[in-house]
Amino acid sequence: MTQLDVMYRYAAPPSEAATMALGRIREVYGIRSLTFNEADKTVRLEYDATRLTEPIVHNLLRRSGLEIVERVSLVPPQPTPEPQKLSS
């Protein structure tokens, strides 16, 4: 079992119908958790990569009625290293 997380930003809070559909996503075999952050307008899913792929997870969210804007990277941006000066 390989657990992966993916996060998406959504445009507007889910409607009542979308909320009901999102509740059913938790019943899909391979979906481990579904977490909303209303302040950041993001939804994070943990899923079993041996059962599902990221495009399938994205499609489940889209079909629920949630308006996905973009995928959010879970890895923070890394600082670029400063070039080292060579001494003569």
Secondary structure, DSSP 8 states (H G I E B T S, - for coil): --EEEEEEEESS---HHHHHHHHHHTTSTTEEEEEEETTTTEEEEEEETTT--HHHHHHHHHHHT--EEEEE-SS-------------
